[in-house]
Amino acid sequence: MIKHALKTQPLMMWGAGIVALLILTAFGCQWLAPMDPIQQTLNDRLFAPSFHHLMGTDQYGRDVFSRLLYGSRVSLAVGLVAVSIYIFIGTLVGALAGYYGGWVDAVLMRIVDVVLSIPTFYLILMVIAFLGPNIMNVMVIIGLTSWTDVARLVRGEVLSLKEREFVQAAKVIGMKDVRIIMKHILPNAMGPILVVATLGIGGVILLESSLSFLGLGVQPPTPSWGNMLEEGKDHLTDAWWLVTFPGLAIFITVLGYNLLGQGMRDLLDPRLRGSGRNG
């Protein structure tokens, strides 16, 4: 499988490499970071990139490289938690709607329509106005409002799979519905779900960075790529590195997840695989 992916989906392997590097960085930042990311050294403020400070220092003398490494932990956590929530909800709703059909399908799809009408970004702003900036609240809201596309995707897959011979055979021998869904249907629908999850993580990271840039996500002094951009925007002319490196980190990370998701889609889709499409 890996050898086939290397030959037919080189861009997917680049994306996988970027994602793997992000994960290793997030888990190992306490050993990789040369300095404390929140320690202020005013005598070292706005130092340009050098051997001692690889990405320079900010207006408080904090090492930008160390803050960037610790910021990867925030981005990874936000992406994984939010996506896990909406993948779980979307898979559950889609599986029930597709398998049972009838009034169950009608009710659940009307709920999907209602949730689709809720603007996630403005809901986050409203919750923050009442409860204050909190990254956990942001992750939960994203998860609770972003599952609709997953539900529609899973519903379509289940509608197709439940007519297959192996599912009909399971029904004939008296297997319970829950067991049929969990053992026979969902495992065969995992490919598209994984693709949606991978692509979704990049979008969530971008949304969290936008909120942190606006001061509504991760709060200082905890470093995140979004609030690093916000803190550096006033020094565009005299300290270019304050916005360049966090911006590149966001761009490369989102690109990595998108390349991985696109490549997985092409690799798992037999029509695209048969046509020899190359990422």
N, C-alpha and C positions, 0 to 999 in steps of 0.2 A: 504493500500500500504506500509506504513512504517512498520507495524507489519510483513507483508510478507517479506519485505527486511531484517528485523532484524533476521528472522528465516532462510532465504535462502542465504543471502548475508552479513554475518557479516563483511567481509573484506571491503565491500563497505561502511558500516556504520563507520568503523574506518577511511576510507578515507574521508568521509563526515565530521567527527569530526575534522580531521586535517585541512581540508579546511576552516571549520567554525572558527576554532581557528586562522588561518592565517588572515581571514577577520576581525575578532574582534581585533586582534593585530594591523593590519594596520590602522584601523579606530580609535583605542584608544591609539595609541602609545604615543601621547603627554601627556596622563594622566598616562599611565603605566610606562613610562621610568622614572627612578629615577633621571637622570641627563641630562644635555644638551649633545646631541650626538656629537657635534663638538667643545665643549669647551675643550681647552688644559690645563692640569695641570701637568707641567713637573716634579713637585716634587712627583707625584704619578705614574710615568711611569713604565710599566711592573710589576704592582702588580699582584700577583697570585689571583685566585678566593677566595673570602672571604665573610663574612657577609655584609661588606660595599660595595664591588664590586662583585656581584654574579658571573660574568664571567671574572673577572680581568680587567686590563686596558691595553691599547696598548702602543706603543713606544712614544706617545705624551701625555700620561696620560688620555686619553679619556675612558669613561666607555664602555666596550665591550657590556654589556647587553643592554644599551640604544641604541647603534649603531645598534645592531641586531634587535631591535624592529622597529626602523625607516627604516632599510633595508627591512623589510617585506612590507612596503608601496610601495617601488620601484618595488619589484618583482610582487606584485599584480597588480599594474598599468600597467607594461609592458605586463604581461600576458593577462590581460583583453582587453587592447587597441589593441594589435597586433592580438589577436584571433578574436576580434569583426570585425576588418577590413577584415580578410581573410574569415571569415564565411559569411559575407555579400556578398562579391564578389563571392565566390564559390557557394553560394546558388543561387544568381541571374543568373550566367552563367549556372549552372547545370539545373536550372528550365527551362530556355529558350531553352537550347539544347534538353532536354528530351521531353518537351511539343511540340515544333514545328517540331523537327526532320529535315530531308531533308538537304537543303543547310545551314540552320541556325546551325544545329547540326554539320555539317562537318566543317564549318568555326570556330565555337567556340572550337571544339575539337582540331583543328590545332593550335589555339592560346594557348590552354592548353599544347600541346606538346612543343611549343616554350618556354613558361614560365618554363616548367619542365627542360629545358636545361640550365637554368640560375642558377648558384651556389649561393645560398643566402648568404653564409658566405663571399665569395669573393666580391660579389656586395656590401655588407655592408662595407668591407674594402675599396673598391674603393670610395664609397660615403664619408666615413670618411676622406679619403685622400684629397678630394676636399673641403668638407664643415667643417671638423673638428669634433671631438667627440661630439655627441649630442644624448641623449637617445631618443628624439622624432623622429629623423631621423631613428634610429634603429628600433623603433616600426613600423613606416610606411613602411620601406623596408621589414620587416618580413611579414607584412600584405599583401603587394602587390605581394609577390613572393611565398606565402605558401598556396594559395587558391585552387591549382589544384586538390589535393586529395578530397577536399570538393566538388568541381564541379563534379568530376567523380561519387562520392557517390550519390549526389543529382540527377544527370542525371539518374542513374540507378533506383533510387526510383521513379522518375517521370515517367520514361518509363513504370514501372509496374503499378503505380497508375492511369495513364491516361486512361487505358483500363478498369478500374473498373466501375461498374454499376452507382454509384452515380455521377461520372464524366461525363459519357455518358448522363445521365439524365439532368445534368446541361447544357450540350451543346444543347440538344433537346429543352429545354425551352428558349433558346436564351441568356443564361448568357454570358457575355463578358469573353474573355480569361484571362484577368488580375484578375478578380474576381474569376474565377475557380481556378487559380493557388494559389491565396492568401487565399481563404476561404476553398477550398476542398483538394487541393493537398499538399501544404506545411505543414499545421497542421498535416497531417498524416505522413509526413516525418521528423518531428521534433525530434523523438527519436534518430535515427542515427546521426543527426546533433549535438545534445547535447552531445552525446558520443564523437564525434570527437573534439568538442570544449573543453570538459573537459580534454581529453588526450593532446590536443594541448597546453593548458596553461602550463602544466608541462614542455613540450619541449621548449617553449619560455623562461620560467624562467631559464632553464639550459643554453640556448644560450646567454641570457643576462648576466648571471653570468660569462660565458666564456669570453665574450667581455670585461666586466668590469675587469676581472682578467688580461686581456692583456692590460688594460689601454685605451680601445676603447669604453667603455660604459659610465656608470655614473662616473663623474669626482669628485675627492676629493675636498673639505672635505665632500660632501654629501655622507652619508653612503649607501652602497649596499653590499650584501653578497659577490659579486665577487671582488670588490675592497678591502674589508676587508681581503679576502684571499690573494690578491696580496700584501697588506701591511704587512701581517703576515708571508709571506713565508721566510723572512730573519731571522725569530726568531723561527724556528722549534725546535731548541735544548734548548733554554732558556726560551721560552714563548709558550708552546704548545697550550694554550687556544686561541691564536689569529687565528689559522686556524681550530681548532677542532670545535668550536661552529658555525662559519659560514658554515663550511662544513656539519655539522649535520643539520643545518637549511635548506640548499639546498636539502640534501638527503631526509629529512622527508617531505618537501613540495612537491617535485616531486613525491615521493612515494605516498603521500596522493591523489594527483590528478590522478595518474595512477590507484590506487585502486578504486577510485570513478568512473573513466571512465570505467574500466573493469567491475566493478559490475553493472553499469548502462547498459552496453552492454548485459550482461548476463540476467539482469532482464527484459529488453525490448525485447529480442529475444525469441519468443515463442518456438523455437526448443530447445534452451538451458534451458529455464524455464521448459519445459516439461520433460527434461531428468534428472532434479533434480541436475544440476551442482551447486556446492557450491563455488562461487568466487574463 
